[in-house]
Amino acid sequence: MSGARRLRYDVASVWGIVVAVGLILLGQALEGGSLLSLIQPTTALIVFGGTIGAVMLSFSRNDILRAVGALRRVFLWNGEPPSTTVQTIVQYAIQVRKGGILSLEALLDSIDDPFVEKAMRMLVDATSPSVLRDLLEIEARGRVEYDEIPAKVYEAAGGYAPTIGILGAAIGLIQVMQHLSDPGKLGPGIAVAFVATVYGIGSANLFFLPIGTKLRMKARHEARRRELIIEGVLAIQSGMMLRVIEEKLYGFAAQTTPAQVRRPHAA
C-alpha cells in the first residue's frame, strides 16, 4: 500500500474474448457462412450509434469518459490480493509496537493510497475508534458508488444494444418491403436486416454486459480491501497483539474472498 501496485494481465478477460468471438466465428465458417456477410457498416452505424447515443443520454460526460478509461482495468489491473493487504497492515502494527503510533507520522507521505493515508493520519491524530470507523465507512461507501459507475455505463449499453438491434432490423425490413418487385434483392436485404440483431445481441452479451460485470467485481474487490483496512487500523489502535491482528485480518479476508487468501507462512 505504500508503493505503486504492480499492473498485471487479467488472463480470464483476454481469453474470454478470444474464446467467445473466435468460436462463434468458427461456427459461422463451419456452417458455410461467409464472415464478410457479418460486416455491414450501415447496420453498425445504426446499432452502435444508437447505443452510444442512448448511453450519452443516460449518463454525464464525466461518467462516460471514466467508463472509457476503465476499459484498461478489464485487461490490466493493479488490484492488491488480500494477503498482501494483511501483511502491509501487520508491518504498520510492527512499526507501532516499536515506536508508538506517532512513529507512523513519518510514513504518511510515502503512502500512495489516499484511503490508507487518511486512515493512518486519523490514527496518528488519536481519533476515537467510533469516529474513526464512522468516517472511514462513510468514505468507503461513497467510493463503492463512485467505482461502480463505469460498470453501470456498460450494463446500460448492454441493455440498450439488443433493442436498438431489433430497431435496426425493422429499418432494414422496411427497405426490403420497398423492393418486393425485385425478388433478387429480397434475400440479401433480409440477411442485412438480421445482421443488426446479431450486432445488438452479440455486442451486449459478448462485450458490454461482461465488461460491466468484470468492472463491478473489481470495484467490489476494492471495497472489500477497504473494509479490511478499516478493521486493521482499528485493531492497531486497540493495541492487539501482532499475532491476533494477523489472525483476525486473515479470518476477515477469508469471509469475503477465500480463494484469494494465501498466507505467506502456510507453505
Backbone hydrogen bonds in HBPLUS format (Angstrom, degrees):
<---DONOR---> <-ACCEPTOR-->    atom                        ^
c    i                          cat <-CA-CA->   ^        H-A-AA   ^      H-
h    n   atom  resd res      DA  || num        DHA   H-A  angle D-A-AA Bond
n    s   type  num  typ     dist DA aas  dist angle  dist       angle   num
A0008-ARG N   A0077-TRP O   2.95 MM  69  5.55 145.2  2.07 135.6 144.7     1
A0077-TRP N   A0008-ARG O   3.01 MM  69  5.55 165.9  2.03 149.2 151.7     2
A0010-ASP N   A0075-PHE O   2.83 MM  65  4.94 151.7  1.91 132.1 134.8     3
A0013-SER N   A0010-ASP O   3.09 MM   3  5.57 126.5  2.39 108.9 121.3     4
A0014-VAL N   A0010-ASP O   3.28 MM   4  6.67 163.1  2.31 155.3 159.5     5
A0015-TRP N   A0011-VAL O   2.96 MM   4  6.13 179.7  1.96 162.4 162.5     6
A0016-GLY N   A0012-ALA O   2.83 MM   4  5.69 138.3  2.00 134.2 146.4     7
A0017-ILE N   A0013-SER O   3.25 MM   4  6.50 159.4  2.30 150.3 151.7     8
A0018-VAL N   A0014-VAL O   3.26 MM   4  6.54 165.5  2.28 146.9 151.2     9
A0019-VAL N   A0015-TRP O   2.84 MM   4  5.90 169.3  1.85 152.2 155.0    10
A0020-ALA N   A0016-GLY O   2.95 MM   4  5.99 168.8  1.96 148.2 151.9    11
A0021-VAL N   A0017-ILE O   2.98 MM   4  5.84 158.9  2.03 149.0 153.6    12
A0022-GLY N   A0018-VAL O   2.85 MM   4  5.38 142.5  2.00 131.7 143.9    13
A0023-LEU N   A0019-VAL O   3.01 MM   4  5.73 163.7  2.03 139.0 144.2    14
A0024-ILE N   A0020-ALA O   3.27 MM   4  6.31 154.5  2.34 140.0 147.0    15
A0025-LEU N   A0021-VAL O   3.01 MM   4  6.18 167.5  2.03 155.1 158.4    16
A0026-LEU N   A0022-GLY O   2.86 MM   4  6.02 148.5  1.96 142.8 152.8    17
A0027-GLY N   A0023-LEU O   2.86 MM   4  6.00 156.5  1.91 142.6 148.6    18
A0028-GLN N   A0024-ILE O   2.96 MM   4  6.25 153.4  2.03 145.5 153.0    19
A0029-ALA N   A0025-LEU O   2.94 MM   4  6.22 154.4  2.01 145.0 151.5    20
A0030-LEU N   A0026-LEU O   2.84 MM   4  6.12 159.3  1.88 153.8 159.6    21
A0031-GLU N   A0027-GLY O   3.08 MM   4  6.23 140.8  2.24 142.6 151.9    22
A0033-GLY N   A0028-GLN O   2.97 MM   5  5.33 142.4  2.11 170.2 159.1    23
A0032-GLY N   A0029-ALA O   2.94 MM   3  5.15 156.8  2.00 108.7 114.4    24
A0037-SER N   A0034-SER O   3.05 MM   3  5.42 145.2  2.18 104.4 114.1    25
A0038-LEU N   A0035-LEU O   3.11 MM   3  5.62 156.7  2.17 110.3 117.2    26
A0039-ILE N   A0036-LEU O   3.08 MM   3  5.27 160.5  2.12 107.0 113.2    27
A0044-ALA N   A0040-GLN O   2.92 MM   4  6.19 159.9  1.96 158.7 165.3    28
A0045-LEU N   A0041-PRO O   2.90 MM   4  6.13 149.3  2.00 146.2 154.7    29
A0046-ILE N   A0042-THR O   3.09 MM   4  6.41 152.3  2.17 144.2 150.4    30
A0047-VAL N   A0043-THR O   2.97 MM   4  6.23 174.8  1.97 161.7 161.3    31
A0048-PHE N   A0044-ALA O   2.88 MM   4  5.65 150.3  1.97 144.0 151.9    32
A0049-GLY N   A0045-LEU O   2.96 MM   4  5.18 135.0  2.17 117.7 131.3    33
A0050-GLY N   A0046-ILE O   2.97 MM   4  5.72 152.0  2.05 130.7 139.1    34
A0051-THR N   A0047-VAL O   2.94 MM   4  6.12 154.7  2.01 143.0 150.6    35
A0052-ILE N   A0048-PHE O   2.92 MM   4  6.01 164.2  1.94 144.9 149.2    36
A0053-GLY N   A0049-GLY O   2.98 MM   4  6.12 158.9  2.03 144.8 151.0    37
A0054-ALA N   A0050-GLY O   2.96 MM   4  6.17 155.5  2.02 146.1 152.4    38
A0055-VAL N   A0051-THR O   2.97 MM   4  6.23 156.1  2.03 149.4 156.0    39
A0056-MET N   A0052-ILE O   2.89 MM   4  6.12 157.0  1.94 150.1 156.7    40
A0057-LEU N   A0053-GLY O   3.00 MM   4  6.24 142.4  2.14 141.5 151.5    41
A0058-SER N   A0054-ALA O   3.11 MM   4  6.31 131.3  2.36 135.4 148.0    42
A0058-SER N   A0055-VAL O   3.01 MM   3  4.99 130.5  2.27  95.0 108.9    43
A0059-PHE N   A0055-VAL O   3.00 MM   4  6.18 145.2  2.13 156.2 163.5    44
A0064-ILE N   A0060-SER O   3.10 MM   4  6.40 158.9  2.15 151.5 156.5    45
A0065-LEU N   A0061-ARG O   2.97 MM   4  6.22 160.7  2.00 152.5 158.0    46
A0066-ARG N   A0062-ASN O   2.91 MM   4  6.07 155.6  1.97 147.3 154.0    47
A0067-ALA N   A0063-ASP O   2.96 MM   4  6.20 148.5  2.06 141.5 150.4    48
A0068-VAL N   A0064-ILE O   2.96 MM   4  6.29 154.2  2.03 149.2 155.5    49
A0069-GLY N   A0065-LEU O   2.99 MM   4  6.23 162.5  2.02 147.8 152.6    50
A0070-ALA N   A0066-ARG O   2.84 MM   4  5.99 136.8  2.03 140.4 152.8    51
A0071-LEU N   A0068-VAL O   3.25 MM   3  5.62 156.6  2.31 106.8 113.5    52
A0072-ARG N   A0069-GLY O   3.41 MM   3  6.22 155.4  2.48 116.4 119.9    53
A0073-ARG N   A0070-ALA O   2.84 MM   3  5.30 133.4  2.06 110.2 122.5    54
A0074-VAL N   A0071-LEU O   3.07 MM   3  5.37 146.8  2.18 104.7 114.6    55
A0075-PHE N   A0072-ARG O   3.20 MM   3  5.69 138.4  2.38 107.4 116.6    56
A0076-LEU N   A0072-ARG O   2.71 MM   4  5.67 159.4  1.75 160.3 167.4    57
A0084-THR N   A0081-PRO O   3.02 MM   3  5.41 128.2  2.29 109.4 122.1    58
A0085-THR N   A0081-PRO O   3.23 MM   4  6.62 155.9  2.29 151.6 158.6    59
A0086-VAL N   A0082-PRO O   2.90 MM   4  6.19 159.3  1.94 154.7 160.2    60
A0087-GLN N   A0083-SER O   3.04 MM   4  6.24 164.3  2.06 145.6 149.3    61
A0088-THR N   A0084-THR O   2.99 MM   4  6.20 150.7  2.08 146.2 154.1    62
A0089-ILE N   A0085-THR O   3.02 MM   4  6.28 160.9  2.06 151.4 156.1    63
A0090-VAL N   A0086-VAL O   2.92 MM   4  6.18 155.4  1.99 151.2 158.7    64
A0091-GLN N   A0087-GLN O   2.99 MM   4  6.23 145.8  2.11 138.7 147.4    65
A0092-TYR N   A0088-THR O   3.08 MM   4  6.49 148.8  2.18 145.3 153.5    66
A0093-ALA N   A0089-ILE O   2.91 MM   4  6.26 151.7  1.99 146.5 155.1    67
A0094-ILE N   A0090-VAL O   2.84 MM   4  6.17 149.9  1.93 148.3 156.4    68
A0095-GLN N   A0091-GLN O   2.99 MM   4  6.27 153.9  2.06 142.8 149.7    69
A0096-VAL N   A0092-TYR O   2.93 MM   4  6.27 153.3  2.00 148.5 155.5    70
A0097-ARG N   A0093-ALA O   2.87 MM   4  6.13 153.7  1.94 146.0 153.7    71
A0098-LYS N   A0094-ILE O   2.97 MM   4  6.24 147.4  2.08 146.4 154.7    72
A0099-GLY N   A0095-GLN O   2.88 MM   4  6.02 171.1  1.88 155.3 158.0    73
A0100-GLY N   A0096-VAL O   2.67 MM   4  4.29 141.2  1.82 125.9 130.4    74
A0103-SER N   A0100-GLY O   3.05 MM   3  5.58 150.4  2.14 111.4 120.1    75
A0104-LEU N   A0101-ILE O   3.01 MM   3  5.76 165.4  2.03 121.7 126.3    76
A0105-GLU N   A0102-LEU O   3.13 MM   3  5.64 158.3  2.18 111.9 118.1    77
A0107-LEU N   A0104-LEU O   2.87 MM   3  5.27 148.7  1.97 111.0 121.1    78
A0108-LEU N   A0105-GLU O   3.35 MM   3  5.41 154.8  2.42 101.7 108.6    79
A0110-SER N   A0107-LEU O   3.02 MM   3  5.48 146.2  2.13 112.8 122.9    80
A0111-ILE N   A0108-LEU O   3.22 MM   3  5.54 166.6  2.24 112.1 116.2    81
A0117-GLU N   A0113-ASP O   2.88 MM   4  6.07 166.0  1.90 161.6 166.4    82
A0118-LYS N   A0114-PRO O   2.92 MM   4  6.03 155.4  1.98 142.3 148.4    83
A0119-ALA N   A0115-PHE O   2.99 MM   4  6.20 160.5  2.03 145.6 151.1    84
A0120-MET N   A0116-VAL O   2.89 MM   4  6.10 165.2  1.91 156.9 160.1    85
A0121-ARG N   A0117-GLU O   2.93 MM   4  6.03 151.3  2.02 142.8 151.2    86
A0122-MET N   A0118-LYS O   2.95 MM   4  6.16 157.7  2.00 150.0 155.4    87
A0123-LEU N   A0119-ALA O   3.01 MM   4  6.24 143.9  2.15 138.5 149.1    88
A0124-VAL N   A0120-MET O   2.89 MM   4  6.17 156.2  1.95 147.7 153.3    89
A0125-ASP N   A0121-ARG O   2.91 MM   4  6.14 147.3  2.02 142.9 152.3    90
A0127-THR N   A0122-MET O   3.12 MM   5  5.55 170.4  2.13 166.3 164.5    91
A0126-ALA N   A0123-LEU O   3.15 MM   3  5.27 158.3  2.20 106.4 110.4    92
A0132-LEU N   A0128-SER O   2.83 MM   4  5.96 165.7  1.85 164.2 169.2    93
A0133-ARG N   A0129-PRO O   2.94 MM   4  6.07 165.7  1.96 148.6 152.1    94
A0134-ASP N   A0130-SER O   3.01 MM   4  6.15 165.5  2.03 144.7 149.2    95
A0135-LEU N   A0131-VAL O   2.92 MM   4  6.06 172.3  1.93 157.6 159.2    96
A0136-LEU N   A0132-LEU O   3.05 MM   4  6.14 166.2  2.07 150.6 154.9    97
A0137-GLU N   A0133-ARG O   2.86 MM   4  5.93 158.4  1.91 152.7 159.1    98
A0138-ILE N   A0134-ASP O   2.98 MM   4  6.12 152.5  2.06 146.3 153.5    99
A0139-GLU N   A0135-LEU O   3.12 MM   4  6.36 163.6  2.14 146.6 150.6   100
A0140-ALA N   A0136-LEU O   2.86 MM   4  6.01 153.8  1.93 144.4 152.5   101
A0141-ARG N   A0137-GLU O   2.94 MM   4  6.09 159.3  1.98 147.0 151.2   102
A0142-GLY N   A0138-ILE O   3.08 MM   4  6.33 162.1  2.11 148.2 153.1   103
A0143-ARG N   A0139-GLU O   2.91 MM   4  6.08 148.1  2.02 145.2 154.3   104
A0144-VAL N   A0140-ALA O   3.02 MM   4  6.28 145.5  2.14 144.6 153.2   105
A0145-GLU N   A0141-ARG O   3.30 MM   4  6.64 163.2  2.33 152.1 154.0   106
A0146-TYR N   A0142-GLY O   3.13 MM   4  6.35 156.0  2.19 143.0 149.9   107
A0147-ASP N   A0143-ARG O   2.81 MM   4  5.95 162.7  1.84 151.9 156.4   108
A0148-GLU N   A0144-VAL O   3.05 MM   4  6.17 139.1  2.22 146.5 156.5   109
A0149-ILE N   A0146-TYR O   3.35 MM   3  5.63 163.2  2.38 107.6 112.6   110
A0152-LYS N   A0148-GLU O   3.04 MM   4  6.37 152.7  2.12 150.7 158.7   111
A0152-LYS N   A0149-ILE O   3.01 MM   3  5.02 114.6  2.45  97.5 113.6   112
A0153-VAL N   A0149-ILE O   3.02 MM   4  6.35 147.9  2.12 153.4 162.6   113
A0154-TYR N   A0150-PRO O   3.21 MM   4  6.56 162.4  2.24 152.4 154.6   114
A0155-GLU N   A0151-ALA O   2.92 MM   4  6.12 154.4  1.99 149.4 157.6   115
A0156-ALA N   A0152-LYS O   2.90 MM   4  6.00 149.5  1.99 141.4 149.2   116
A0157-ALA N   A0153-VAL O   3.02 MM   4  6.33 155.8  2.08 145.2 151.8   117
A0158-GLY N   A0154-TYR O   2.89 MM   4  6.12 149.8  1.98 142.3 150.8   118
A0159-GLY N   A0155-GLU O   3.06 MM   4  6.33 128.1  2.34 134.1 147.1   119
A0159-GLY N   A0156-ALA O   3.00 MM   3  5.03 133.0  2.23  95.6 109.0   120
A0160-TYR N   A0156-ALA O   2.97 MM   4  6.31 148.9  2.07 150.5 159.1   121
A0161-ALA N   A0157-ALA O   2.95 MM   4  5.94 168.8  1.96 156.1 158.6   122
A0164-ILE N   A0160-TYR O   2.99 MM   4  6.18 163.1  2.02 161.7 167.2   123
A0165-GLY N   A0161-ALA O   2.78 MM   4  5.95 142.9  1.92 148.1 159.6   124
A0166-ILE N   A0162-PRO O   3.00 MM   4  6.35 146.9  2.11 143.3 151.0   125
A0167-LEU N   A0163-THR O   2.98 MM   4  6.32 151.0  2.06 141.9 150.5   126
A0168-GLY N   A0164-ILE O   2.81 MM   4  6.10 152.1  1.89 144.4 151.8   127
A0169-ALA N   A0165-GLY O   2.93 MM   4  6.23 149.0  2.03 142.3 150.8   128
A0170-ALA N   A0166-ILE O   2.89 MM   4  6.19 153.9  1.96 148.3 155.2   129
A0171-ILE N   A0167-LEU O   2.94 MM   4  6.26 155.7  2.00 149.0 155.6   130
A0172-GLY N   A0168-GLY O   2.96 MM   4  6.21 154.7  2.02 144.2 151.3   131
A0173-LEU N   A0169-ALA O   2.90 MM   4  6.19 152.3  1.98 148.3 155.7   132
A0174-ILE N   A0170-ALA O   2.97 MM   4  6.24 143.9  2.11 143.7 153.4   133
A0175-GLN N   A0171-ILE O   3.24 MM   4  6.61 151.6  2.32 143.6 150.0   134
A0176-VAL N   A0172-GLY O   3.03 MM   4  6.40 145.5  2.15 140.6 150.9   135
A0177-MET N   A0173-LEU O   2.87 MM   4  6.12 158.5  1.92 149.4 154.0   136
A0178-GLN N   A0174-ILE O   3.21 MM   4  6.50 135.8  2.42 138.4 149.3   137
A0178-GLN N   A0175-GLN O   3.24 MM   3  5.19 131.4  2.49  92.0 104.7   138
A0179-HIS N   A0176-VAL O   2.90 MM   3  5.32 159.7  1.94 113.3 120.1   139
A0182-ASP N   A0179-HIS O   2.96 MM   3  5.47 162.6  1.99 115.7 121.5   140
A0185-LYS N   A0182-ASP O   3.02 MM   3  5.86 164.6  2.05 128.6 132.7   141
A0186-LEU N   A0183-PRO O   3.17 MM   3  5.29 155.2  2.23 105.2 112.7   142
A0189-GLY N   A0185-LYS O   3.05 MM   4  5.85 147.1  2.16 136.0 146.1   143
A0190-ILE N   A0186-LEU O   2.86 MM   4  6.04 159.4  1.91 155.4 159.8   144
A0191-ALA N   A0187-GLY O   3.03 MM   4  6.27 162.2  2.06 154.6 159.8   145
A0192-VAL N   A0188-PRO O   2.96 MM   4  6.16 159.2  2.00 148.9 153.9   146
A0193-ALA N   A0189-GLY O   3.01 MM   4  6.25 151.9  2.09 142.6 150.6   147
A0194-PHE N   A0190-ILE O   3.04 MM   4  6.37 154.2  2.11 151.2 156.8   148
A0195-VAL N   A0191-ALA O   3.14 MM   4  6.41 128.9  2.41 140.0 153.3   149
A0195-VAL N   A0192-VAL O   3.18 MM   3  5.16 137.4  2.37  95.2 107.2   150
A0196-ALA N   A0193-ALA O   3.25 MM   3  5.76 144.4  2.39 106.9 115.0   151
A0197-THR N   A0194-PHE O   3.10 MM   3  5.19 122.3  2.44  96.7 110.1   152
A0198-VAL N   A0194-PHE O   3.15 MM   4  6.54 154.6  2.22 145.3 152.2   153
A0199-TYR N   A0195-VAL O   2.83 MM   4  6.13 158.7  1.88 152.4 157.8   154
A0200-GLY N   A0196-ALA O   2.96 MM   4  6.19 162.1  2.00 148.3 152.9   155
A0201-ILE N   A0197-THR O   2.91 MM   4  6.03 175.0  1.91 158.4 158.6   156
A0202-GLY N   A0198-VAL O   2.76 MM   4  5.47 151.3  1.84 140.6 150.7   157
A0203-SER N   A0199-TYR O   2.94 MM   4  5.74 162.2  1.97 138.0 143.9   158
A0204-ALA N   A0200-GLY O   3.19 MM   4  6.20 154.7  2.26 139.1 146.2   159
A0205-ASN N   A0201-ILE O   3.03 MM   4  6.12 168.5  2.04 152.0 154.9   160
A0206-LEU N   A0202-GLY O   2.83 MM   4  5.60 141.5  1.98 148.7 157.1   161
A0207-PHE N   A0203-SER O   3.08 MM   4  5.24 141.3  2.23 123.1 130.9   162
A0208-PHE N   A0203-SER O   2.90 MM   5  6.23 158.0  1.95 160.8 164.1   163
A0209-LEU N   A0204-ALA O   2.89 MM   5  5.68 165.9  1.91 151.9 156.6   164
A0211-ILE N   A0207-PHE O   2.88 MM   4  5.83 159.5  1.92 155.6 162.0   165
A0212-GLY N   A0208-PHE O   2.95 MM   4  6.14 158.0  2.00 148.6 155.2   166
A0213-THR N   A0209-LEU O   2.90 MM   4  6.14 156.6  1.96 150.8 157.2   167
A0214-LYS N   A0210-PRO O   2.90 MM   4  6.12 161.7  1.93 150.2 154.8   168
A0215-LEU N   A0211-ILE O   2.95 MM   4  6.16 165.5  1.97 153.7 157.4   169
A0216-ARG N   A0212-GLY O   2.96 MM   4  6.10 152.0  2.04 144.0 151.9   170
A0217-MET N   A0213-THR O   2.95 MM   4  6.17 156.9  2.00 149.3 155.4   171
A0218-LYS N   A0214-LYS O   3.01 MM   4  6.27 153.6  2.08 147.4 154.5   172
A0219-ALA N   A0215-LEU O   2.94 MM   4  6.12 146.7  2.05 140.9 150.2   173
A0220-ARG N   A0216-ARG O   2.95 MM   4  6.22 151.0  2.03 145.4 153.2   174
A0221-HIS N   A0217-MET O   2.93 MM   4  6.20 142.5  2.08 138.8 149.4   175
A0222-GLU N   A0218-LYS O   3.14 MM   4  6.41 156.9  2.19 142.9 147.4   176
A0223-ALA N   A0219-ALA O   2.97 MM   4  6.28 144.8  2.10 139.0 149.6   177
A0224-ARG N   A0220-ARG O   2.89 MM   4  6.17 156.7  1.94 149.8 154.5   178
A0225-ARG N   A0221-HIS O   2.97 MM   4  6.26 147.5  2.08 143.3 153.0   179
A0226-ARG N   A0222-GLU O   3.00 MM   4  6.27 150.8  2.08 144.8 151.5   180
A0227-GLU N   A0223-ALA O   3.04 MM   4  6.38 150.3  2.14 143.9 152.2   181
A0228-LEU N   A0224-ARG O   2.97 MM   4  6.24 150.4  2.06 142.9 150.9   182
A0229-ILE N   A0225-ARG O   2.95 MM   4  6.27 150.0  2.05 144.0 152.3   183
A0230-ILE N   A0226-ARG O   2.97 MM   4  6.25 158.2  2.02 149.5 154.5   184
A0231-GLU N   A0227-GLU O   3.07 MM   4  6.37 165.9  2.09 150.7 153.6   185
A0232-GLY N   A0228-LEU O   2.92 MM   4  6.11 153.2  1.99 145.2 153.4   186
A0233-VAL N   A0229-ILE O   2.87 MM   4  6.08 164.3  1.90 157.8 160.5   187
A0234-LEU N   A0230-ILE O   3.05 MM   4  6.24 165.2  2.07 152.1 156.1   188
A0235-ALA N   A0231-GLU O   2.95 MM   4  6.10 146.1  2.07 139.5 149.3   189
A0236-ILE N   A0232-GLY O   2.95 MM   4  6.24 152.8  2.03 148.3 155.3   190
A0237-GLN N   A0233-VAL O   2.93 MM   4  6.18 160.9  1.97 148.9 154.4   191
A0238-SER N   A0234-LEU O   2.96 MM   4  6.13 144.5  2.09 140.8 149.7   192
A0240-MET N   A0235-ALA O   3.36 MM   5  5.87 167.0  2.37 167.3 164.2   193
A0239-GLY N   A0236-ILE O   3.08 MM   3  5.32 153.8  2.15 105.7 113.9   194
A0244-VAL N   A0241-MET O   3.06 MM   3  5.18 117.2  2.47  98.6 114.1   195
A0245-ILE N   A0241-MET O   2.89 MM   4  6.21 158.6  1.94 158.4 164.9   196
A0246-GLU N   A0242-LEU O   2.97 MM   4  6.24 165.6  1.99 154.0 157.4   197
A0247-GLU N   A0243-ARG O   2.97 MM   4  6.16 165.3  1.99 146.6 150.7   198
A0248-LYS N   A0244-VAL O   2.84 MM   4  5.96 162.1  1.87 150.5 155.9   199
A0249-LEU N   A0245-ILE O   2.95 MM   4  6.12 164.8  1.97 154.4 158.0   200
A0250-TYR N   A0246-GLU O   2.93 MM   4  6.11 163.4  1.96 153.7 158.5   201
A0251-GLY N   A0247-GLU O   2.93 MM   4  6.02 153.4  2.00 143.7 151.6   202
A0252-PHE N   A0248-LYS O   2.87 MM   4  6.11 152.4  1.95 145.1 153.0   203
A0253-ALA N   A0249-LEU O   2.82 MM   4  6.01 160.9  1.85 149.6 154.7   204
A0254-ALA N   A0250-TYR O   2.94 MM   4  6.04 152.0  2.02 142.2 149.6   205
A0255-GLN N   A0252-PHE O   3.23 MM   3  5.34 136.2  2.44  97.3 108.7   206
A0256-THR N   A0253-ALA O   3.13 MM   3  5.43 139.2  2.30 103.6 114.3   207
A0257-THR N   A0253-ALA O   2.84 MM   4  5.90 173.8  1.84 170.6 171.1   208
A0260-GLN N   A0257-THR O   3.02 MM   3  5.56 150.6  2.11 116.0 124.6   209
A0261-VAL N   A0258-PRO O   3.38 MM   3  5.40 163.8  2.41 103.6 108.3   210
A0266-ALA N   A0263-ARG O   3.12 MM   3  5.20 168.3  2.13 114.1 115.9   211
